[in-house]
Amino acid sequence: VGVNSVAGKIKARVYADGTGGDIDEKEDSPLTQKLEVIASQIGIAGTVAAVISFGAMSFLGLYLKQGDYQNLVDYFIVAITVLAVAVPEGLPLAVTLALAFSSNKMMSEQNLVKHLDACETMGCATTICTDKTGTLTANRMTARSLYIAKQDYTPDSSSSLGGYLRTTARLAEGLIKLLTETISIDTMNESTLTMGNPTECALLNLVKDLGADFQQIRDSTKGRSSAGVLAKDLDKGKQVNFSSARKMMSWVIPLDNGGFRVYSKGASEVLLQRCTQVQCKDNAVESIEGHKEEVNTAIDVYAKRGMRTLALAYRDVSGPASEFDATSSTIKNADGSPALEIETQMTFLALVGIEDPLRAEVPDAIEKCYRAGIDVRMVTGDSPNTAVSIAAQAGIVRKEHFLNDDAPMVAENLRPNVMMEGKEFRQRVYRTMEDDTQEFDQTAFDEIWPHLRVLARSSPDDKLTLAHGLNQSTLFENKIKCKELLSEHNITIFPDRQVIAMTGDGTNDAPALKRADIGFAMGIAGTQIAKDAADIILLDDNFASIVTAAKWGRNVYASIQKFLQFQLTVNIAAVVVALTGAFYKQISPLAAIQLLWVNLLMDSLASLALASEPPVDELLERPPVNRSQHMITERMVFNMVGQASYQICVIMVLLFTGPDWFGFEPGDKVEKDDSFYEGYVGQNSVHYTMIFNAFVWMQLFNEINSRHLHGEVNVFNGMFNNPLFCGILFVTAILQFIFAQYGSHYIHVHEGGLKGEYWMWCLIFGAGSLPVQQVINLIYSQYKAHGYKPWRKRKRNRLANGSFRELNVRSAP
């Protein structure tokens, strides 16, 4: 009862209480961890720049030039402005916008995101552990083959199995009656022809094709009927529910002549071991000992065709109902617990091969995963050969996973550890302690998981073990082992902790979904607890939608990188310009109000523009992002430093030589504080207005460059597919024109704005950011082509080579 029941224990893992609160919080997402590092670094740098700015202006203005102490207020305002510009306040906004934009778009692509950070976490995923039924397959189960009365019946694809058995094969009426009764009685009430358990739906449709009505059979069977006059006898029957521990289900009904009949269905290898007899054509039965090999052959044949095999059996018992719960002393369930006595010594009736076709889009989606550096592992309850057949069709297991390329793609031909059954998996990754408790063995798990692609005959707890083991693995730190796996098995271990995505639909899957970094619940077949435990709900239960989530997740990360590339370029240039003014004339050529406009422009509007970039397929051509890798890449540093250098050069040229080139008064003279003269009215210079205008236009054009992170030549590629970006860029340009031309004292620009000539030069300087980017790309490509290494690496190499030469000299005769 409560937390002591199986359902209660699962709920306790998913909820802290009945309100839905989490038991514990997951660790911060990879993006959050990286942003915290960047924010700390930028904060320190901005504080240092502000202190230097204030100190320089105070020293030069007060000590050397003997200025008024009232100027300290102005110096302090400039320093605070430098700090405000240096720190990207828009970064949290950019992150939130990117996540919200992505989650909204993912909704239209069958991904319902429950937690925003799940978007970007999925972009870092290195492993996807997926179910088979309904996720890789279409969940349209159909009975395609039948082994009954020691004979196989498999029609061609154009015929239904039931129609074939009735018309072509002319199966004996007695066998048809026994088959339809077994299926109709030993299925759940919730299952119908179109709704309920997919496997049972397939069986009930077979009953229909055989010309019987499953509901009529149920309603006319004492101990099974819950309607009409027989409803009073319902308690004379007994249902033994299916469980993953037993891998079978039974229903006991009373017989008219006394005694009871037990109808059972379940996993073929489990039920076959419970049978002592086999049903024959003439309604007679024989000992099964001489026929087990034939049945096992049929199981293998069906499984190799990718079909799920289900066995049907029955037994007539004469004991009283009080003995229904008696257990066998010799026969065990799949989990090792004692089997029910009434589910032993049965008569094997039939083996049904049930086909669930692979979704057409799955092979391509899995290929995209492998190209993106994401491993796919299938976790299923099917038999090994069925699981391997589906995995081979989907592309999860490939030729390199088999011992012999020419041999059939079956379980026995796989390399070690590529496919494992749940029982063997549990035995190998858990060790028994002295007090008979089971303890997880991470070392043993690390020997298995790099090879593992298919986990067959698994239980929900195996999913939890898999998620936990992968999440905790530090195999990547063992460089020797990683090199061995690469050289001997061609297996590349991701150089950081695994980020696991897990799919699930049942209540028992909820703990695994909770434990994984990203849990995917099925929107159609999933239970409410599974959906509550998940981070993302697949509305169409389709594996291809998981790949879509990975693409959008990577796009979130790329969008934040684009914003950082753009923002930090502005910050570097603005801070250097402000510091130069502080050292040069104790006044920044960019006024505080102008820097705040630049800050607003760069933070809020740019974050919205760059966060709305749609994903491109090229995102899935790159490996997942390493957790320990800095968010600002080497290429981004080149772009930022290159563009900032260009902007600083332009501003310095305008600052120091602009008056001579363009014929206007120097800004420091025009804006000199002469307020002690009677009738003085402060003026804003054309000089500093042009610097401000040119600076902003360089940012606007560089915003186009910042849409790309990898040195793409055509920076306009795809820009017009993003109307939001184009709209924000256009509105920002219009606002800048209005501010620069008509802002006057409100924005600290020259009264009357700038002449057309000066506007032309501002736009030329701004557009210069585009060819400058191509120069930066060329320099970076030459840098990489010549194999230039950072100074520290070159120094280590020189020391290593020197030590080696010294060793050779010393060892020479």
C-alpha positions in Angstrom: 0.0 0.0 0.0 1.2 3.5 -0.8 5.0 3.8 -1.1 5.4 0.1 -0.3 3.6 -0.9 -3.5 5.4 -1.1 -6.9 3.4 1.8 -8.2 4.1 3.8 -5.0 7.8 3.2 -5.2 7.8 4.5 -8.8 5.8 7.6 -7.9 8.2 8.2 -5.0 11.1 8.3 -7.5 9.2 10.7 -9.8 7.4 12.9 -7.3 8.4 14.1 -3.9 4.8 14.0 -2.9 1.4 14.0 -4.6 1.8 17.5 -5.7 4.3 16.7 -8.4 7.4 18.3 -6.9 10.8 16.8 -7.8 12.7 14.7 -5.4 16.0 16.4 -6.2 17.2 18.9 -8.7 19.3 17.9 -11.6 22.7 19.5 -12.0 23.0 22.6 -14.1 22.8 22.1 -17.8 26.0 22.2 -19.9 25.1 25.6 -21.3 24.3 27.1 -17.8 27.7 25.9 -16.5 29.5 27.5 -19.4 27.6 30.7 -19.2 28.5 31.0 -15.5 32.2 30.7 -16.3 31.9 33.3 -19.1 29.8 35.7 -17.0 32.5 35.5 -14.2 35.3 36.2 -16.6 33.5 39.1 -18.3 32.5 40.6 -14.9 36.2 40.6 -13.8 37.4 42.1 -17.1 34.7 44.8 -17.0 35.4 45.7 -13.4 39.2 46.0 -14.2 38.4 48.2 -17.2 36.1 50.5 -15.2 38.7 50.8 -12.4 41.5 51.6 -14.9 39.2 54.2 -16.6 38.3 55.9 -13.4 41.9 55.8 -12.1 43.4 57.2 -15.3 40.9 60.0 -15.6 41.3 60.9 -12.0 45.1 60.9 -12.1 45.4 62.8 -15.3 42.6 65.2 -14.7 43.1 66.0 -11.1 46.8 65.4 -10.4 48.6 66.3 -13.6 46.2 69.0 -14.9 45.0 70.2 -11.6 41.3 69.9 -12.6 38.3 70.6 -10.4 37.3 67.8 -8.0 33.8 68.2 -9.2 34.9 66.3 -12.3 35.1 63.2 -10.3 31.4 62.7 -10.8 31.9 62.8 -14.5 34.8 60.4 -14.3 32.7 58.1 -12.2 29.8 58.2 -14.6 32.1 57.3 -17.5 33.6 54.4 -15.4 30.2 53.0 -14.6 29.2 53.3 -18.2 32.4 51.4 -19.2 31.4 48.6 -16.8 27.8 48.6 -18.1 29.0 48.3 -21.7 31.6 45.6 -20.8 29.1 43.3 -19.1 26.6 41.8 -21.6 23.4 42.2 -19.6 21.5 40.9 -22.6 23.1 37.4 -22.2 20.4 36.0 -19.9 17.8 37.6 -22.2 19.4 36.0 -25.3 19.5 32.6 -23.5 15.8 32.8 -22.5 14.8 34.0 -26.0 16.7 31.3 -27.7 15.2 28.6 -25.5 11.7 30.0 -25.7 11.9 30.4 -29.5 13.2 26.9 -29.9 10.7 25.3 -27.6 7.9 27.1 -29.5 9.2 25.9 -32.9 9.8 22.4 -31.6 6.1 22.2 -30.6 5.2 22.4 -34.3 7.7 19.6 -35.0 6.1 17.2 -32.5 8.2 18.0 -29.5 6.4 19.3 -26.4 9.1 20.8 -24.2 8.3 20.8 -20.5 11.6 22.3 -19.3 13.3 25.0 -21.3 16.8 23.9 -20.5 16.0 20.4 -22.0 16.3 22.1 -25.4 20.0 22.9 -25.2 20.8 19.8 -23.2 19.5 17.8 -26.1 22.0 19.6 -28.3 24.8 18.1 -26.2 23.4 14.6 -26.3 26.0 11.9 -27.0 23.7 8.8 -26.6 20.1 8.0 -27.3 18.6 4.9 -25.7 15.4 4.2 -27.5 12.5 1.8 -27.3 11.6 -0.2 -30.4 7.9 -0.5 -30.4 6.1 2.6 -31.5 9.3 4.7 -31.6 11.4 2.9 -34.2 8.4 1.0 -35.6 5.0 2.2 -36.6 3.2 0.5 -33.7 0.9 -1.1 -36.2 1.2 -4.7 -35.1 -0.1 -7.4 -37.4 -0.1 -11.2 -37.1 1.9 -12.4 -40.1 2.8 -16.0 -39.3 1.4 -18.9 -37.3 3.0 -22.2 -36.2 0.3 -24.5 -35.1 -0.1 -28.3 -35.0 3.6 -28.7 -35.9 3.2 -26.7 -39.2 4.2 -23.2 -40.3 1.6 -21.0 -42.0 3.0 -17.8 -43.6 1.0 -16.1 -46.4 2.4 -13.7 -48.9 2.3 -10.0 -48.1 -0.9 -9.4 -50.1 -3.0 -11.8 -47.9 -4.0 -11.6 -44.3 -3.0 -14.4 -42.0 -6.6 -15.2 -40.9 -8.0 -15.3 -44.4 -5.1 -17.5 -45.5 -5.7 -20.0 -42.7 -9.5 -20.2 -43.4 -9.4 -20.3 -47.3 -6.0 -21.5 -48.5 -4.6 -23.5 -45.7 -8.0 -24.7 -44.6 -7.0 -25.0 -41.0 -9.2 -27.5 -39.0 -12.2 -26.0 -37.4 -11.3 -27.5 -34.0 -7.9 -25.7 -34.1 -9.5 -22.4 -35.2 -12.0 -22.7 -32.3 -9.3 -23.4 -29.8 -7.1 -20.7 -31.2 -9.8 -18.0 -31.1 -11.0 -19.0 -27.6 -7.4 -18.8 -26.2 -6.8 -15.3 -27.7 -10.3 -13.9 -26.9 -10.3 -15.1 -23.3 -6.6 -14.4 -22.4 -6.5 -10.8 -23.4 -7.3 -7.7 -21.3 -10.7 -6.1 -21.3 -9.2 -2.8 -22.4 -7.9 -4.3 -25.7 -10.1 -4.1 -28.7 -9.6 -4.3 -32.5 -8.2 -0.7 -32.6 -7.4 0.3 -29.0 -5.4 -1.1 -26.2 -2.2 -3.1 -26.1 -0.9 -3.2 -29.7 0.1 -6.9 -29.4 -3.3 -7.9 -28.2 -4.9 -5.7 -30.9 -3.0 -7.8 -33.5 -4.2 -11.0 -31.9 -7.8 -9.9 -31.8 -7.7 -8.8 -35.4 -6.5 -12.3 -36.2 -9.6 -13.7 -34.4 -11.7 -11.4 -36.5 -10.1 -12.6 -39.7 -10.7 -16.2 -38.6 -14.4 -15.4 -38.6 -15.0 -15.2 -34.9 -16.1 -12.4 -32.6 -13.8 -12.0 -29.6 -16.4 -10.1 -27.6 -19.1 -12.7 -28.2 -16.6 -15.4 -27.0 -15.8 -13.4 -23.8 -19.5 -12.8 -23.1 -20.4 -16.5 -23.5 -17.6 -17.8 -21.3 -18.3 -18.5 -17.6 -15.7 -17.0 -15.4 -14.8 -14.5 -18.2 -18.0 -12.8 -18.9 -18.9 -9.6 -17.1 -22.2 -9.1 -18.9 -25.6 -10.9 -19.0 -26.6 -13.9 -17.0 -23.0 -15.2 -16.8 -21.8 -12.1 -14.9 -22.6 -13.7 -11.6 -20.0 -16.4 -12.3 -17.2 -13.9 -13.0 -15.6 -14.5 -9.6 -15.2 -18.2 -10.5 -12.5 -17.3 -13.0 -9.1 -15.8 -12.2 -6.9 -13.5 -14.2 -3.1 -13.7 -13.6 -1.8 -10.4 -15.0 1.2 -10.0 -17.2 4.4 -8.8 -15.5 7.9 -8.2 -16.7 9.1 -10.7 -14.1 6.8 -13.5 -15.4 6.7 -12.4 -19.1 3.4 -14.1 -19.5 -0.3 -13.7 -18.8 -3.0 -16.3 -17.9 -6.8 -16.6 -17.4 -8.4 -19.5 -15.6 -12.1 -20.3 -16.3 -14.3 -23.1 -15.0 -15.4 -25.9 -17.3 -18.9 -27.2 -17.5 -17.9 -30.8 -16.7 -15.9 -29.7 -13.7 -12.3 -28.6 -13.2 -10.7 -25.5 -14.9 -8.9 -24.6 -18.0 -5.9 -22.2 -18.0 -5.3 -20.2 -21.1 -1.8 -18.6 -21.3 0.1 -16.4 -23.7 3.6 -15.0 -23.3 7.2 -14.9 -24.4 7.9 -17.9 -26.6 11.0 -19.1 -24.9 9.3 -18.7 -21.4 6.1 -20.5 -22.3 7.8 -23.2 -24.3 9.7 -24.3 -21.1 6.3 -24.6 -19.3 4.9 -27.0 -21.9 5.0 -30.8 -21.7 2.7 -31.5 -24.6 2.0 -30.1 -28.1 -1.4 -29.7 -29.9 -1.8 -31.8 -33.1 -4.1 -31.5 -36.1 -6.6 -34.1 -35.1 -7.2 -32.4 -31.7 -4.9 -35.0 -30.2 -1.9 -34.1 -28.1 1.6 -35.5 -28.1 4.7 -35.1 -25.9 6.6 -32.0 -26.8 10.0 -33.5 -26.2 10.5 -34.5 -29.8 9.1 -31.2 -31.2 10.9 -28.5 -29.2 13.6 -28.2 -31.8 11.0 -27.6 -34.5 9.3 -24.9 -32.4 12.7 -23.3 -31.6 13.5 -23.3 -35.3 10.2 -21.5 -36.0 10.9 -19.0 -33.3 14.3 -18.3 -34.9 12.9 -18.0 -38.4 10.2 -15.5 -37.3 12.7 -13.5 -35.2 15.1 -13.2 -38.1 12.3 -11.7 -40.2 12.0 -9.1 -37.5 8.8 -10.5 -36.0 7.9 -10.6 -32.4 7.1 -14.1 -31.3 4.3 -14.9 -28.9 3.4 -18.4 -27.7 -0.1 -19.7 -26.8 -0.8 -22.6 -24.5 -3.5 -24.1 -22.3 -3.9 -26.6 -19.5 -6.9 -28.4 -18.0 -6.6 -28.8 -14.2 -8.9 -30.7 -11.8 -7.9 -29.3 -8.5 -10.0 -26.8 -6.5 -9.8 -23.0 -7.0 -8.0 -22.7 -3.7 -4.9 -24.2 -5.3 -4.6 -21.5 -8.0 -1.9 -19.6 -6.0 0.2 -22.7 -5.3 3.8 -22.3 -6.6 6.1 -24.8 -8.2 9.2 -26.0 -6.5 11.1 -26.6 -9.7 9.9 -24.2 -12.3 11.0 -20.5 -12.0 9.8 -17.3 -13.5 12.1 -15.1 -15.7 13.2 -13.2 -12.6 13.9 -16.4 -10.6 10.8 -16.3 -8.4 8.7 -19.6 -8.1 6.2 -20.1 -11.0 2.5 -20.7 -10.4 1.8 -24.4 -10.4 -1.2 -23.9 -12.8 1.1 -22.4 -15.3 3.2 -25.5 -15.7 2.8 -28.8 -17.5 0.9 -27.0 -20.3 0.0 -27.9 -23.8 1.7 -25.9 -26.5 -1.0 -24.6 -28.9 0.6 -22.1 -31.3 3.4 -19.7 -32.0 2.3 -16.3 -33.5 4.7 -14.1 -35.5 3.7 -10.5 -35.1 5.1 -7.9 -37.4 5.5 -4.2 -36.6 7.0 -2.4 -39.6 9.9 0.0 -39.2 9.0 3.6 -39.7 10.1 4.8 -43.2 12.0 7.8 -41.8 13.9 6.0 -39.1 17.0 4.7 -41.0 17.7 8.2 -42.3 17.2 9.7 -38.8 19.6 7.2 -37.3 22.2 7.9 -40.0 21.9 11.6 -39.1 22.6 10.6 -35.5 25.7 8.7 -36.3 27.0 11.6 -38.5 26.3 14.0 -35.7 28.4 11.8 -33.3 25.3 10.5 -31.4 25.3 6.8 -30.5 21.9 5.1 -30.7 21.2 2.1 -28.5 17.9 0.1 -28.7 16.4 -1.2 -25.5 13.6 -3.7 -26.1 11.7 -6.7 -24.6 11.9 -8.7 -27.8 14.0 -11.8 -28.4 17.6 -11.3 -29.5 17.1 -12.2 -33.1 14.0 -10.0 -33.5 15.8 -7.1 -31.8 18.9 -7.6 -34.0 16.7 -7.8 -37.2 15.0 -4.5 -36.5 18.2 -2.9 -35.4 19.9 -3.9 -38.6 17.0 -2.6 -40.7 17.1 0.7 -38.8 20.9 1.0 -39.1 21.7 0.8 -35.4 23.8 -2.3 -36.0 26.0 -2.3 -39.1 28.3 -4.6 -41.0 31.2 -3.7 -38.7 29.3 -5.0 -35.7 29.1 -8.6 -37.2 31.9 -11.1 -37.1 31.4 -12.0 -40.8 30.1 -9.5 -43.3 28.7 -12.3 -45.5 26.9 -14.1 -42.7 23.2 -13.5 -41.9 22.6 -10.5 -39.6 21.5 -12.5 -36.6 22.4 -12.4 -33.0 24.9 -15.2 -33.0 27.0 -13.5 -35.6 27.4 -10.3 -33.7 30.7 -9.3 -32.1 30.9 -9.6 -28.3 28.8 -7.2 -26.2 27.1 -5.6 -29.2 23.9 -7.3 -28.2 23.1 -8.5 -24.7 20.0 -9.9 -23.0 18.8 -8.2 -19.9 19.5 -11.2 -17.7 23.2 -11.4 -18.8 23.5 -7.6 -18.6 22.3 -7.6 -15.0 24.6 -10.4 -14.0 27.6 -8.7 -15.4 27.1 -5.1 -14.2 26.0 -6.1 -10.6 28.2 -7.9 -8.1 26.8 -9.8 -5.2 28.1 -8.6 -1.8 28.7 -10.7 1.3 25.3 -9.8 2.7 23.7 -11.0 -0.7 22.8 -7.4 -1.7 23.5 -6.3 -5.3 25.9 -3.5 -6.0 26.4 -1.7 -9.3 29.9 -2.3 -10.8 30.9 0.7 -12.9 34.1 -0.9 -14.0 32.3 -3.9 -15.5 29.8 -1.6 -17.1 32.5 0.4 -18.7 33.8 -2.8 -20.4 30.4 -3.3 -22.0 28.8 0.0 -23.0 31.2 1.2 -25.7 30.2 -1.9 -27.7 26.5 -2.2 -26.7 24.0 -1.4 -29.4 21.0 -3.7 -28.6 19.7 -4.7 -25.2 17.1 -7.5 -25.7 14.7 -9.1 -23.3 15.2 -6.2 -21.0 13.3 -4.9 -18.1 12.5 -1.3 -17.2 15.1 -1.5 -14.4 17.7 -2.2 -17.1 16.9 1.2 -18.6 17.6 2.8 -15.3 20.8 0.9 -14.9 21.9 1.9 -18.5 21.1 5.6 -17.8 22.9 5.6 -14.5 26.0 3.8 -15.8 26.4 5.9 -18.9 25.9 9.1 -16.9 28.5 8.1 -14.3 31.1 6.7 -16.7 34.5 8.4 -16.7 35.9 6.0 -19.3 37.0 9.0 -21.4 39.6 9.8 -18.7 41.3 6.5 -19.4 43.3 7.5 -22.5 45.0 4.1 -22.9 41.6 2.3 -23.0 40.2 4.9 -25.4 43.1 4.4 -27.8 42.7 0.6 -27.6 39.0 0.9 -28.4 39.8 3.1 -31.4 42.6 1.0 -32.8 41.1 -2.5 -32.2 37.4 -1.8 -32.5 37.1 1.5 -34.3 35.1 2.9 -31.4 35.6 6.6 -30.6 34.8 7.5 -27.0 33.4 11.0 -26.6 36.1 13.1 -24.7 33.7 14.0 -21.8 30.9 12.7 -19.7 28.1 11.1 -21.7 24.8 13.1 -22.1 22.0 10.6 -22.3 18.6 10.9 -23.9 16.1 8.1 -22.9 12.7 7.2 -24.3 9.9 5.5 -22.5 6.2 5.1 -22.4 5.3 2.9 -19.4 4.9 3.7 -15.7 7.9 1.5 -15.1 10.0 3.6 -17.4 9.5 6.8 -15.3 12.6 6.4 -13.0 14.8 5.9 -16.1 13.3 9.0 -17.7 14.0 10.9 -14.5 17.6 9.7 -14.3 18.5 10.5 -17.9 19.8 13.9 -18.8 16.8 14.2 -21.2 13.8 12.0 -20.8 11.4 11.6 -23.8 7.9 10.3 -23.1 5.5 9.1 -25.7 2.6 11.4 -26.3 0.3 8.8 -27.7 1.2 5.6 -25.9 2.8 7.1 -22.8 1.3 6.9 -19.3 0.8 10.0 -17.2 3.6 9.2 -14.8 6.0 8.7 -17.8 5.0 12.1 -19.1 5.4 13.7 -15.7 8.9 12.3 -15.4 10.0 13.3 -18.9 11.6 16.6 -20.1 10.2 16.4 -23.6 7.0 14.6 -24.8 7.1 13.2 -28.4 3.6 14.0 -29.7 3.9 11.5 -32.5 6.0 8.8 -30.7 8.5 9.0 -33.6 12.2 8.6 -33.3 12.8 11.1 -36.1 11.3 13.8 -33.8 14.2 13.1 -31.4 16.7 14.0 -34.1 14.7 17.2 -34.7 15.1 18.0 -31.0 18.8 17.4 -31.2 19.0 19.8 -34.2 17.1 22.5 -32.3 19.2 22.0 -29.2 22.4 22.5 -31.1 20.8 25.6 -32.7 20.2 27.1 -29.2 23.9 26.7 -28.4 24.9 28.2 -31.8 22.5 31.1 -31.3 24.1 31.9 -27.9 27.5 31.7 -29.5 26.4 34.1 -32.3 25.2 36.6 -29.7 28.4 36.3 -27.7 30.5 36.8 -30.8 28.6 39.9 -31.7 28.3 41.3 -28.1 31.9 40.8 -27.1 33.1 42.4 -30.3 31.1 45.5 -29.3 32.3 45.3 -25.8 36.0 45.1 -26.7 35.7 48.0 -29.2 33.6 50.2 -26.8 35.8 49.7 -23.8 39.0 50.4 -25.7 37.6 53.5 -27.2 36.4 54.7 -23.8 39.7 53.9 -22.2 41.6 55.7 -25.0 39.4 58.8 -24.4 40.0 58.6 -20.7 43.8 58.6 -21.2 43.8 61.1 -24.0 41.5 63.9 -23.0 39.8 62.6 -19.8 36.6 62.4 -21.8 35.2 59.5 -23.8 34.4 60.3 -27.5 31.3 58.1 -26.9 29.1 59.8 -24.4 27.5 57.9 -21.6 24.0 58.2 -23.2 25.4 57.0 -26.5 27.1 54.0 -24.9 23.8 53.1 -23.2 22.0 53.2 -26.5 24.7 51.0 -27.9 24.3 48.7 -25.0 20.5 48.6 -25.5 21.0 48.0 -29.2 23.5 45.2 -28.7 21.9 43.5 -25.8 18.1 43.5 -26.3 17.6 43.9 -30.0 20.6 41.8 -31.1 19.7 39.0 -28.7 16.2 38.9 -30.2 17.6 38.9 -33.7 20.3 36.3 -33.3 18.2 34.1 -31.0 15.6 33.7 -33.7 18.0 32.1 -36.3 16.4 28.8 -37.6 18.5 25.6 -37.5 20.3 24.3 -40.5 21.1 20.7 -41.4 24.8 21.4 -41.1 24.4 21.4 -37.3 24.0 17.6 -37.4 27.3 17.3 -39.4 29.4 18.2 -36.3 30.1 16.2 -33.1 28.3 17.1 -29.8 29.8 20.0 -27.9 32.2 19.0 -25.2 31.1 19.9 -21.7 34.6 21.1 -20.8 35.1 23.0 -24.0 34.9 26.8 -23.6 31.9 28.3 -25.3 34.1 30.9 -27.1 36.0 28.9 -29.7 39.3 29.8 -31.4 37.5 30.8 -34.6 35.2 33.1 -32.6 38.2 34.8 -30.9 39.7 35.5 -34.4 36.4 37.0 -35.5 35.9 39.1 -32.4 39.5 40.4 -32.2 39.6 41.0 -36.0 36.4 43.0 -36.1 37.1 44.8 -32.9 40.5 45.8 -34.2 39.0 47.1 -37.4 36.4 49.1 -35.4 39.1 50.5 -33.1 41.3 51.5 -36.0 38.4 53.4 -37.6 37.5 55.2 -34.4 41.1 56.1 -33.7 41.6 57.4 -37.1 38.4 59.5 -36.8 39.4 60.6 -33.3 42.9 61.7 -34.0 42.9 62.7 -37.7 39.2 63.2 -38.4 39.2 67.0 -37.9 42.0 67.4 -40.5 40.5 65.0 -43.0 36.9 66.2 -42.9 37.5 69.9 -41.9 35.5 70.1 -38.6 36.5 71.3 -35.2 38.0 68.7 -32.8 35.4 67.4 -30.5 37.3 68.0 -27.3 37.5 71.7 -28.1 33.9 72.1 -29.1 32.6 70.2 -26.1 35.0 71.8 -23.6 33.2 72.9 -20.5 33.2 76.8 -20.7 30.1 77.1 -18.5 31.8 79.7 -16.3 31.4 82.2 -19.2 28.2 84.2 -19.1 25.6 83.0 -21.7 27.4 79.7 -22.4 25.3 77.0 -24.1 26.8 73.5 -24.3 27.5 72.2 -27.8 27.8 68.7 -29.2 30.5 68.3 -31.9 30.2 67.0 -35.4 33.4 65.2 -34.6 32.1 63.0 -31.8 28.7 62.6 -33.6 30.4 61.1 -36.6 32.5 58.8 -34.3 29.3 57.6 -32.6 27.4 57.1 -36.0 30.3 55.2 -37.6 30.7 53.0 -34.5 27.0 52.0 -34.5 26.9 51.3 -38.2 30.0 49.1 -37.9 28.0 47.1 -35.3 24.9 46.8 -37.5 26.9 45.4 -40.4 28.9 43.2 -38.2 25.6 41.8 -36.9 25.2 40.2 -40.3 28.7 38.7 -40.0 27.9 37.3 -36.6 25.2 35.0 -38.0 28.0 32.7 -38.9 30.5 31.1 -36.7 32.7 29.0 -39.0 34.1 31.5 -41.6 31.3 31.1 -44.2 32.1 33.2 -47.3 28.5 34.2 -48.1 27.4 35.9 -44.9 24.0 36.7 -46.4 23.2 33.0 -46.9 19.8 32.3 -45.3 19.4 35.8 -43.9 16.2 36.5 -45.8 14.7 33.2 -44.5 14.6 34.9 -41.1 12.2 37.8 -41.3 12.6 38.6 -37.6 16.3 39.2 -38.0 15.7 41.4 -41.1 13.0 43.3 -39.4 15.1 44.0 -36.3 18.0 45.1 -38.4 15.8 47.4 -40.4 14.2 49.0 -37.4 17.5 49.4 -35.6 19.0 51.2 -38.7 16.0 53.5 -38.8 16.3 54.3 -35.1 20.0 55.0 -35.5 19.3 57.4 -38.4 16.7 59.3 -36.3 19.0 59.5 -33.3 22.1 60.6 -35.1 20.2 63.1 -37.3 17.6 64.5 -34.9 18.6 63.3 -31.4 20.3 66.6 -30.5 21.1 67.0 -26.8 18.9 64.0 -25.9 21.4 61.6 -27.5 24.4 63.9 -27.3 24.8 64.5 -31.0 25.3 67.7 -33.1 22.4 69.9 -33.5 21.1 69.4 -37.0 22.8 66.0 -37.4 25.5 65.2 -40.0 25.9 66.3 -43.6 25.3 63.8 -46.4 29.1 63.4 -47.0 29.7 62.4 -43.4 26.8 59.9 -43.6 28.3 58.4 -46.7 31.6 57.8 -44.9 29.8 56.4 -41.9 28.1 53.8 -44.1 31.3 53.0 -45.9 33.1 52.4 -42.6 30.1 50.3 -41.5 30.0 48.2 -44.7 33.8 47.7 -44.4 33.0 45.1 -41.7 31.9 42.8 -44.5 35.2 42.6 -46.5 37.1 42.7 -43.2 35.4 39.4 -42.3 36.7 37.8 -45.5 40.2 39.0 -44.6 39.8 37.5 -41.1 38.6 34.2 -42.7 41.7 34.1 -45.0 44.1 34.8 -42.1 42.5 32.1 -40.0 42.6 29.6 -42.8 46.3 30.3 -43.3 46.8 30.1 -39.5 45.3 26.6 -39.5 46.9 25.5 -42.8 50.4 26.2 -41.5 49.7 24.4 -38.2 50.6 27.4 -36.0 50.4 26.3 -32.4 49.9 28.4 -29.3 53.1 29.6 -27.6 52.8 27.2 -24.7 52.5 24.2 -27.0 55.5 25.3 -29.1 57.5 25.8 -25.9 56.6 22.3 -24.7 57.5 20.8 -28.0 60.9 22.6 -28.0 61.6 21.4 -24.5 60.6 17.9 -25.4 62.7 17.9 -28.5 65.6 19.4 -26.6 65.4 16.8 -23.9 65.3 14.1 -26.5 68.4 15.4 -28.2 70.1 15.8 -24.9 69.3 12.3 -24.0 70.7 11.1 -27.3 73.9 13.1 -26.7 74.4 11.6 -23.3 73.8 8.1 -24.4 76.1 8.4 -27.4 79.4 6.5 -27.0 
